[in-house]
Amino acid sequence: MILCTKCGAVLAPETGICPACGAASPKRDFRREVKGFRKKLFRTRENNRTVDPREVESGKYWAAAAYLPLFAPVAWLWKKNNGFVRFHAGEGLRLLAAELATALAGTAFGVIFSLVWKAAELWSDLIFALFGAALLLLAALGIRHALMGRQKELPFFHPPRT
C-alpha cells in the first residue's frame, strides 16, 4: 500500500500522480535500500595495516581453524606469538561464546516452555536452529577472511563503523 506524502490518500502501485491532490507518487527503490542496509550491517573494521605477511602465511590455516567449535582456545594458546592467528582466535572465541549462549538459551526455553505448552519444544528447536544457522554462516565468513589473509571483524560482535 502506497500513501501520498502530501495528502495521505491511498494510491495504486502503478499510479504516478495522486488523483486527490496531484502530487507526484513516492517511488521506493528497494534494491538501493537493501544495499544500504547490507553496507551498514557488514561495515566492520579491517585491520590489515598491522599484519605481517609472514605471520599470515605461517598461520593462515590455524586462523581458519579457530572458527571451528572448541578450536579457538587451542589456536589462541598454540600460536600465541602470531598476531594474525590471535586476532582470528579472538573472533572464534566470540563466536564460541555466542554458540554456547544459544545452546543454553534454547535448552532453557525448551524445558521451561514445554511445561506450559507442548508445541513450545518445536518453536524453541526452530529458533535454536535458526540461530545456529546464522552462527554457522558467520563462521564460514570468518574462515573465508582467514584464508584470504584478511583481518576483518565479524558483524554483530562489534559496533558498526560509521
Wavefront OBJ file of the C-alpha trace (Angstrom):
o trace
v 0.000 0.000 0.000
v 1.442 3.329 -1.066
v 0.292 6.555 0.583
v 0.528 10.020 -0.872
v 3.149 12.029 1.005
v 1.145 15.236 0.673
v -2.480 14.305 1.451
v -2.251 10.694 2.725
v -4.546 9.180 0.105
v -4.097 5.503 -0.781
v -2.511 5.108 -4.206
v -2.335 2.176 -6.567
v 1.242 0.888 -7.091
v 1.312 1.939 -10.759
v -0.056 5.437 -10.116
v 2.398 8.212 -10.918
v 0.291 11.143 -9.681
v -2.092 11.317 -6.722
v -5.667 11.653 -8.024
v -6.725 13.585 -4.904
v -4.113 16.348 -4.762
v -1.982 15.983 -7.906
v 1.318 15.362 -6.045
v 3.913 13.015 -7.504
v 3.710 9.431 -6.232
v 6.589 8.355 -3.997
v 8.714 5.637 -5.543
v 10.875 3.402 -3.387
v 13.958 1.715 -4.714
v 14.113 -1.446 -2.622
v 17.365 -2.609 -4.185
v 19.096 0.575 -3.046
v 17.548 0.289 0.422
v 18.662 -3.330 0.802
v 22.154 -2.477 -0.430
v 22.386 0.382 2.084
v 21.176 -1.910 4.880
v 23.760 -4.549 3.956
v 26.519 -1.927 3.936
v 25.509 -0.738 7.398
v 25.186 -4.276 8.714
v 28.521 -5.549 7.431
v 30.522 -2.345 7.956
v 33.221 -3.671 10.238
v 36.820 -2.708 10.658
v 39.552 -4.323 8.628
v 42.963 -4.138 10.209
v 45.426 -5.203 7.518
v 47.998 -2.475 8.097
v 49.459 -4.235 11.127
v 49.576 -7.700 9.559
v 52.964 -9.188 8.815
v 52.774 -11.226 5.572
v 54.994 -13.926 7.112
v 52.545 -14.301 10.018
v 49.678 -14.640 7.563
v 51.414 -17.373 5.589
v 52.525 -19.330 8.641
v 49.211 -19.042 10.477
v 46.551 -18.917 7.775
v 45.229 -22.433 8.436
v 45.385 -22.056 12.212
v 43.392 -18.848 11.883
v 40.774 -20.594 9.750
v 40.568 -23.494 12.203
v 39.915 -21.041 15.040
v 36.339 -20.658 13.774
v 35.588 -24.337 14.314
v 33.768 -25.070 17.596
v 36.092 -25.529 20.582
v 39.203 -24.992 18.449
v 39.574 -21.261 19.120
v 41.185 -21.743 22.577
v 43.640 -24.245 21.086
v 44.658 -21.840 18.315
v 44.842 -18.976 20.841
v 47.261 -20.879 23.066
v 49.222 -22.822 20.446
v 50.092 -19.852 18.221
v 50.171 -17.124 20.866
v 53.065 -15.251 19.212
v 51.287 -14.941 15.854
v 49.141 -11.785 15.825
v 47.122 -12.913 12.799
v 46.102 -16.168 14.484
v 45.389 -14.363 17.764
v 43.037 -11.955 16.002
v 41.055 -14.765 14.378
v 41.142 -16.862 17.540
v 39.596 -13.901 19.378
v 36.818 -13.738 16.789
v 36.415 -17.504 17.094
v 36.109 -17.184 20.887
v 33.344 -14.598 20.444
v 31.587 -16.989 18.083
v 32.036 -19.883 20.520
v 30.535 -17.815 23.343
v 27.544 -16.994 21.138
v 27.134 -20.680 20.255
v 27.202 -21.697 23.902
v 24.749 -18.953 24.860
v 22.411 -20.028 22.055
v 22.585 -23.668 23.132
v 21.899 -22.800 26.786
v 19.059 -20.427 25.926
v 17.488 -22.948 23.528
v 17.641 -25.684 26.151
v 16.296 -23.474 28.914
v 13.424 -22.139 26.827
v 12.612 -25.633 25.598
v 12.415 -27.004 29.129
v 10.553 -24.072 30.652
v 8.014 -23.600 27.896
v 7.404 -27.305 27.310
v 5.953 -27.472 30.822
v 3.346 -24.904 29.831
v 2.779 -25.568 26.155
v 3.786 -28.770 24.343
v 4.277 -27.042 20.971
v 6.881 -24.775 22.564
v 9.501 -27.501 22.191
v 9.111 -27.280 18.443
v 9.350 -23.484 18.468
v 12.396 -23.431 20.718
v 14.091 -26.018 18.498
v 13.250 -23.959 15.434
v 14.645 -20.771 16.953
v 17.762 -22.641 18.115
v 18.242 -23.998 14.570
v 17.900 -20.520 13.033
v 20.440 -19.005 15.411
v 22.735 -21.985 14.802
v 22.499 -21.482 11.044
v 23.309 -17.781 11.429
v 26.350 -18.612 13.567
v 27.425 -21.207 11.015
v 27.313 -18.559 8.288
v 29.380 -16.214 10.455
v 31.934 -19.000 10.986
v 32.125 -19.542 7.217
v 32.660 -15.804 6.737
v 35.468 -15.835 9.309
v 37.129 -18.849 7.675
v 36.943 -17.065 4.321
v 38.591 -13.950 5.758
v 41.331 -16.019 7.398
v 42.142 -17.977 4.237
v 42.225 -14.744 2.220
v 44.738 -13.292 4.698
v 42.384 -10.550 5.918
v 41.905 -9.363 9.479
v 38.265 -8.338 9.260
v 35.922 -8.282 12.230
v 32.765 -10.376 12.176
v 29.479 -8.465 12.027
v 27.134 -8.464 15.052
v 30.019 -8.802 17.539
v 31.381 -5.295 17.075
v 29.611 -1.959 16.867
v 29.074 -0.817 13.274
v 31.514 1.732 11.912
v 30.167 4.982 10.536
l 1 2 3 4 5 6 7 8 9 10 11 12 13 14 15 16 17 18 19 20 21 22 23 24 25 26 27 28 29 30 31 32 33 34 35 36 37 38 39 40 41 42 43 44 45 46 47 48 49 50 51 52 53 54 55 56 57 58 59 60 61 62 63 64 65 66 67 68 69 70 71 72 73 74 75 76 77 78 79 80 81 82 83 84 85 86 87 88 89 90 91 92 93 94 95 96 97 98 99 100 101 102 103 104 105 106 107 108 109 110 111 112 113 114 115 116 117 118 119 120 121 122 123 124 125 126 127 128 129 130 131 132 133 134 135 136 137 138 139 140 141 142 143 144 145 146 147 148 149 150 151 152 153 154 155 156 157 158 159 160 161 162
